[in-house]
Amino acid sequence: MSSHPLHTHIARELKTLRQARGISVHQMARRLRVDRKAVYQVEDASRSREFHLQTIINYAEALGADLHIEFREKQDERVAAMEGK
C-alpha cells in the first residue's frame, strides 16, 4: 500500500526543514521527547501512514517554524464553476 501524496509531501517537508536547520535526527528526537525511530518513521516518505495534526504541530514548534494549512477547491472543480457547469 503506497502513501497518500499529501503524507509523502509532509514527510519530505519535515525532513527537509529539519536538515536545513542543521538539526540531526538525534537532536530532533530530544526536542520532541521521542526516540530516533519515531523521527525516522515520520520522515520516511515511502511508508504508508496517517499523520496526526499534533505531530505536525510539534515538529513545527520544535523547528521554530510556522505552520499554515490552506484548503482550496480542486482545479477541475474551479474550471467547471467558472464555465457555469
DSSP file (Angstrom, degrees, kcal/mol; ACC not computed):
  #  RESIDUE AA STRUCTURE BP1 BP2  ACC     N-H-->O    O-->H-N    N-H-->O    O-->H-N    TCO  KAPPA ALPHA  PHI   PSI    X-CA   Y-CA   Z-CA
    1    1 A M              0   0    0      0, 0.0    47,-0.3     0, 0.0     2,-0.2   0.000 360.0 360.0 360.0 127.1    0.0    0.0    0.0
    2    2 A S        -     0   0    0      1,-0.1    45,-0.1    45,-0.1    44,-0.1  -0.485 360.0 -97.2 -91.0 160.8    1.5    3.3   -1.0
    3    3 A S        -     0   0    0     43,-0.2    45,-0.1    42,-0.2    -1,-0.1  -0.363  39.6-103.2 -71.4 150.8    1.5    6.6    0.9
    4    4 A H     >  -     0   0    0     45,-0.4     4,-2.3     1,-0.1     3,-0.4  -0.523  34.2-117.6 -67.0 141.5   -1.1    9.3    0.1
    5    5 A P  H  > S+     0   0    0      0, 0.0     4,-2.3     0, 0.0     5,-0.1   0.840 115.0  53.4 -54.5 -35.0    0.6   12.1   -1.9
    6    6 A L  H  > S+     0   0    0      2,-0.2     4,-2.7     1,-0.2     5,-0.2   0.911 107.8  49.8 -67.4 -40.9   -0.1   14.6    0.9
    7    7 A H  H  > S+     0   0    0     -3,-0.4     4,-2.6     2,-0.2     5,-0.2   0.917 111.4  49.4 -61.6 -43.1    1.6   12.3    3.5
    8    8 A T  H  X S+     0   0    0     -4,-2.3     4,-2.3     2,-0.2    -2,-0.2   0.920 111.7  48.8 -61.4 -44.6    4.6   11.9    1.3
    9    9 A H  H  X S+     0   0    0     -4,-2.3     4,-2.5    -5,-0.2    -2,-0.2   0.926 112.2  47.9 -61.9 -46.5    4.8   15.7    0.8
   10   10 A I  H  X S+     0   0    0     -4,-2.7     4,-2.7     2,-0.2     5,-0.2   0.928 110.9  50.9 -62.2 -45.9    4.5   16.4    4.5
   11   11 A A  H  X S+     0   0    0     -4,-2.6     4,-2.2     1,-0.2    -1,-0.2   0.921 112.7  46.1 -58.6 -45.1    7.2   13.8    5.4
   12   12 A R  H  X S+     0   0    0     -4,-2.3     4,-2.8     1,-0.2    -1,-0.2   0.908 112.3  50.7 -65.2 -41.8    9.6   15.3    2.8
   13   13 A E  H  X S+     0   0    0     -4,-2.5     4,-2.6     2,-0.2     5,-0.2   0.913 110.5  49.1 -63.0 -43.0    8.9   18.8    4.0
   14   14 A L  H  X S+     0   0    0     -4,-2.7     4,-2.3     2,-0.2    -1,-0.2   0.928 114.6  44.6 -63.0 -44.8    9.5   17.9    7.6
   15   15 A K  H  X S+     0   0    0     -4,-2.2     4,-2.7    -5,-0.2     5,-0.2   0.925 113.9  49.6 -65.8 -44.6   12.8   16.2    6.8
   16   16 A T  H  X S+     0   0    0     -4,-2.8     4,-2.6     1,-0.2    -2,-0.2   0.913 112.2  47.7 -61.1 -43.8   14.0   19.0    4.5
   17   17 A L  H  X S+     0   0    0     -4,-2.6     4,-1.6    -5,-0.2    -1,-0.2   0.914 111.9  49.7 -64.9 -43.1   13.2   21.6    7.1
   18   18 A R  H  <>S+     0   0    0     -4,-2.3     5,-2.2    -5,-0.2     4,-0.3   0.947 114.0  45.1 -60.0 -48.3   15.0   19.7    9.8
   19   19 A Q  H ><5S+     0   0    0     -4,-2.7     3,-1.5     1,-0.2    -2,-0.2   0.887 109.5  55.1 -64.7 -39.3   18.0   19.2    7.7
   20   20 A A  H 3<5S+     0   0    0     -4,-2.6    -1,-0.2     1,-0.3    -2,-0.2   0.813 106.5  52.4 -63.1 -29.7   18.0   22.9    6.5
   21   21 A R  T 3<5S-     0   0    0     -4,-1.6    -1,-0.3    -3,-0.3    -2,-0.2   0.498 115.9-118.6 -83.4  -4.0   18.1   23.9   10.2
   22   22 A G  T < 5 +     0   0    0     -3,-1.5     2,-0.5    -4,-0.3    -3,-0.2   0.797  63.1 148.4  72.6  28.4   21.1   21.7   10.7
   23   23 A I      < -     0   0    0     -5,-2.2    -1,-0.2    -6,-0.2    -2,-0.1  -0.852  39.0-140.0-101.2 126.3   19.3   19.5   13.3
   24   24 A S     >  -     0   0    0     -2,-0.5     4,-2.5    -3,-0.1     5,-0.2  -0.297  25.4-109.4 -76.9 166.0   20.2   15.9   13.5
   25   25 A V  H  > S+     0   0    0      1,-0.2     4,-2.6     2,-0.2     5,-0.2   0.908 121.9  52.7 -60.4 -41.8   17.7   13.1   13.9
   26   26 A H  H  > S+     0   0    0      1,-0.2     4,-2.0     2,-0.2    -1,-0.2   0.923 110.5  46.4 -61.2 -45.3   19.1   12.6   17.5
   27   27 A Q  H  > S+     0   0    0      2,-0.2     4,-2.4     1,-0.2    -1,-0.2   0.895 112.2  50.9 -64.7 -39.9   18.6   16.3   18.3
   28   28 A M  H  X S+     0   0    0     -4,-2.5     4,-2.2     1,-0.2    -2,-0.2   0.915 108.0  52.3 -64.7 -41.8   15.1   16.3   16.8
   29   29 A A  H  X>S+     0   0    0     -4,-2.6     5,-2.4     1,-0.2     4,-1.1   0.909 110.1  49.0 -59.8 -42.1   14.2   13.2   18.9
   30   30 A R  H  <5S+     0   0    0     -4,-2.0     3,-0.3     1,-0.2    -1,-0.2   0.913 110.4  50.5 -64.0 -42.1   15.3   15.0   22.0
   31   31 A R  H  <5S+     0   0    0     -4,-2.4    -1,-0.2     1,-0.2    -2,-0.2   0.870 117.3  39.9 -62.7 -36.7   13.4   18.2   21.1
   32   32 A L  H  <5S-     0   0    0     -4,-2.2    -1,-0.2    -5,-0.2    -2,-0.2   0.561 107.9-125.8 -88.7  -9.2   10.2   16.1   20.6
   33   33 A R  T  <5S+     0   0    0     -4,-1.1     2,-0.3    -3,-0.3    -3,-0.2   0.919  73.2 111.8  60.0  46.1   10.9   13.8   23.6
   34   34 A V  S   <S-     0   0    0     -5,-2.4    -1,-0.3    -6,-0.1     2,-0.1  -0.828  73.1 -93.2-132.8 173.0   10.7   10.7   21.4
   35   35 A D    >>  -     0   0    0     -2,-0.3     4,-1.1    -3,-0.1     3,-0.9  -0.490  39.0-106.0 -86.3 165.9   13.2    8.1   20.3
   36   36 A R  H 3> S+     0   0    0      1,-0.3     4,-2.6     2,-0.2     5,-0.2   0.827 117.1  65.1 -60.1 -33.2   15.1    8.4   17.0
   37   37 A K  H 3> S+     0   0    0      1,-0.2     4,-2.4     2,-0.2    -1,-0.3   0.887  98.7  53.6 -57.8 -39.4   12.9    5.6   15.5
   38   38 A A  H <> S+     0   0    0     -3,-0.9     4,-2.0     2,-0.2    -1,-0.2   0.888 108.7  48.9 -64.1 -38.8    9.9    7.8   15.8
   39   39 A V  H  X S+     0   0    0     -4,-1.1     4,-2.3     2,-0.2    -2,-0.2   0.939 111.4  49.2 -65.5 -46.8   11.6   10.6   13.9
   40   40 A Y  H  X S+     0   0    0     -4,-2.6     4,-0.9     1,-0.2    -2,-0.2   0.901 110.2  52.1 -58.9 -40.8   12.7    8.3   11.1
   41   41 A Q  H  < S+     0   0    0     -4,-2.4     3,-0.5    -5,-0.2    -1,-0.2   0.906 110.7  46.3 -64.9 -41.7    9.1    6.9   10.9
   42   42 A V  H  < S+     0   0    0     -4,-2.0    -1,-0.2     1,-0.2    -2,-0.2   0.900 116.6  44.9 -66.1 -39.8    7.6   10.3   10.5
   43   43 A E  H  < S+     0   0    0     -4,-2.3     2,-1.2    -5,-0.2    -1,-0.2   0.506  84.0 104.4 -85.9  -4.1   10.2   11.4    7.9
   44   44 A D    ><  -     0   0    0     -4,-0.9     3,-1.4    -3,-0.5   -33,-0.1  -0.657  48.3-174.8 -82.4  97.7   10.1    8.2    5.9
   45   45 A A  T 3  S+     0   0    0     -2,-1.2   -42,-0.2     1,-0.3    -1,-0.2   0.632  75.6  66.1 -69.6 -13.9    8.1    9.3    2.8
   46   46 A S  T 3  S+     0   0    0    -44,-0.1     2,-0.3    -3,-0.1    -1,-0.3   0.615  85.8  86.7 -85.0 -11.0    8.0    5.8    1.4
   47   47 A R  S <  S-     0   0    0     -3,-1.4     2,-0.5    -6,-0.2   -45,-0.1  -0.628  81.0-119.5 -91.9 147.6    5.8    4.3    4.2
   48   48 A S        +     0   0    0     -2,-0.3     2,-0.3   -47,-0.3   -45,-0.1  -0.714  54.4 140.4 -80.8 128.8    2.1    4.4    4.3
   49   49 A R        -     0   0    0     -2,-0.5     2,-0.4    -4,-0.1   -45,-0.4  -0.983  48.6-124.5-159.6 165.8    0.9    6.3    7.3
   50   50 A E        -     0   0    0     -2,-0.3     2,-0.4   -47,-0.1    -2,-0.0  -0.985  27.4-141.7-117.0 134.6   -1.5    8.7    8.7
   51   51 A F        -     0   0    0     -2,-0.4     2,-0.4     4,-0.0     3,-0.0  -0.768   7.5-137.6 -93.9 138.6   -0.2   11.9   10.4
   52   52 A H    >>  -     0   0    0     -2,-0.4     4,-1.4     1,-0.1     3,-0.8  -0.783  19.1-128.5 -86.8 140.0   -1.9   13.3   13.5
   53   53 A L  H 3> S+     0   0    0     -2,-0.4     4,-2.5     1,-0.3     5,-0.2   0.880 108.8  59.8 -56.2 -38.7   -2.1   17.0   13.3
   54   54 A Q  H 3> S+     0   0    0      1,-0.2     4,-2.7     2,-0.2    -1,-0.3   0.851 100.0  56.1 -61.0 -34.4   -0.5   17.3   16.7
   55   55 A T  H <> S+     0   0    0     -3,-0.8     4,-2.2     2,-0.2    -1,-0.2   0.925 109.5  45.4 -61.7 -44.4    2.6   15.5   15.4
   56   56 A I  H  X S+     0   0    0     -4,-1.4     4,-2.5     2,-0.2    -2,-0.2   0.896 112.8  50.6 -67.6 -40.5    3.0   18.1   12.6
   57   57 A I  H  X S+     0   0    0     -4,-2.5     4,-2.5     2,-0.2    -2,-0.2   0.927 110.4  49.9 -61.4 -45.2    2.4   21.0   15.1
   58   58 A N  H  X S+     0   0    0     -4,-2.7     4,-2.6     2,-0.2    -2,-0.2   0.907 110.3  50.2 -60.8 -43.2    5.0   19.5   17.4
   59   59 A Y  H  X S+     0   0    0     -4,-2.2     4,-1.8     2,-0.2    -2,-0.2   0.949 110.7  49.4 -59.4 -49.8    7.5   19.3   14.6
   60   60 A A  H  X>S+     0   0    0     -4,-2.5     5,-3.1     1,-0.2     4,-0.5   0.921 113.2  46.4 -57.6 -45.9    6.9   22.9   13.5
   61   61 A E  H ><5S+     0   0    0     -4,-2.5     3,-1.0     1,-0.2    -1,-0.2   0.913 111.1  51.5 -63.8 -42.4    7.3   24.1   17.1
   62   62 A A  H 3<5S+     0   0    0     -4,-2.6    -1,-0.2     1,-0.3    -2,-0.2   0.779 114.0  45.1 -65.6 -26.3   10.5   22.1   17.6
   63   63 A L  H 3<5S-     0   0    0     -4,-1.8    -1,-0.3    -5,-0.2    -2,-0.2   0.445 112.4-118.0 -95.3  -1.5   11.9   23.5   14.4
   64   64 A G  T <<5 +     0   0    0     -3,-1.0     2,-0.3    -4,-0.5    -3,-0.2   0.863  69.5 136.9  67.3  35.4   10.9   27.1   15.2
   65   65 A A      < -     0   0    0     -5,-3.1     2,-0.3    -6,-0.2    -1,-0.2  -0.813  55.5-120.8-115.6 153.5    8.7   27.2   12.1
   66   66 A D        -     0   0    0     -2,-0.3     2,-0.5    -3,-0.1    -9,-0.0  -0.700  23.3-143.3 -87.0 144.6    5.2   28.5   11.5
   67   67 A L        -     0   0    0     -2,-0.3     2,-0.4     2,-0.0   -10,-0.0  -0.948  18.5-177.7-111.8 125.9    2.6   26.0   10.3
   68   68 A H        -     0   0    0     -2,-0.5     2,-0.5     2,-0.0    -2,-0.0  -0.983   7.0-166.1-123.6 133.6    0.0   27.2    7.7
   69   69 A I        -     0   0    0     -2,-0.4     2,-0.4     2,-0.0    -2,-0.0  -0.977   8.4-174.4-119.9 131.6   -2.8   25.0    6.4
   70   70 A E        -     0   0    0     -2,-0.5     2,-0.5     2,-0.0    -2,-0.0  -0.983  12.1-154.5-129.2 134.8   -4.8   26.1    3.4
   71   71 A F        +     0   0    0     -2,-0.4     2,-0.3     0, 0.0    -2,-0.0  -0.920  20.0 174.6-108.2 134.1   -7.8   24.5    1.8
   72   72 A R        -     0   0    0     -2,-0.5     2,-0.1     0, 0.0     3,-0.1  -0.954  35.1-102.6-134.5 153.3   -8.5   25.0   -1.9
   73   73 A E        -     0   0    0     -2,-0.3     2,-0.1     1,-0.1     5,-0.0  -0.427  50.3 -96.5 -67.0 150.4  -11.0   23.7   -4.4
   74   74 A K    >>  -     0   0    0      1,-0.1     4,-1.7    -2,-0.1     3,-0.7  -0.418  35.1-114.8 -65.9 147.7   -9.7   21.1   -6.7
   75   75 A Q  H 3> S+     0   0    0      1,-0.3     4,-2.0     2,-0.2     5,-0.2   0.878 113.5  51.7 -54.5 -46.0   -8.6   22.5  -10.0
   76   76 A D  H 3> S+     0   0    0      1,-0.2     4,-1.8     2,-0.2    -1,-0.3   0.823 108.1  52.8 -65.7 -30.3  -11.2   20.7  -12.1
   77   77 A E  H <> S+     0   0    0     -3,-0.7     4,-2.1     2,-0.2    -1,-0.2   0.856 107.6  51.5 -72.4 -34.8  -14.0   22.0   -9.8
   78   78 A R  H  X S+     0   0    0     -4,-1.7     4,-2.1     2,-0.2    -2,-0.2   0.908 109.9  49.1 -66.9 -41.0  -12.8   25.6  -10.2
   79   79 A V  H  X S+     0   0    0     -4,-2.0     4,-1.7     1,-0.2    -2,-0.2   0.920 111.4  49.2 -64.0 -44.1  -12.8   25.3  -14.0
   80   80 A A  H  <>S+     0   0    0     -4,-1.8     5,-2.8     1,-0.2     4,-0.3   0.894 110.4  51.4 -62.4 -40.1  -16.3   23.8  -14.0
   81   81 A A  H ><5S+     0   0    0     -4,-2.1     3,-0.9     1,-0.2    -1,-0.2   0.888 109.8  49.2 -65.5 -39.1  -17.5   26.7  -11.7
   82   82 A M  H 3<5S+     0   0    0     -4,-2.1    -1,-0.2     1,-0.2    -2,-0.2   0.824 110.5  50.7 -68.6 -30.7  -16.1   29.3  -14.0
   83   83 A E  T 3<5S-     0   0    0     -4,-1.7    -1,-0.2    -5,-0.2    -2,-0.2   0.461 116.3-116.1 -86.4  -0.8  -17.7   27.7  -17.0
   84   84 A G  T < 5       0   0    0     -3,-0.9    -3,-0.2    -4,-0.3    -2,-0.1   0.772 360.0 360.0  75.1  27.0  -21.1   27.6  -15.2
   85   85 A K      <       0   0    0     -5,-2.8    -4,-0.2    -6,-0.2    -5,-0.1   0.437 360.0 360.0 -92.3 360.0  -21.3   23.9  -15.1
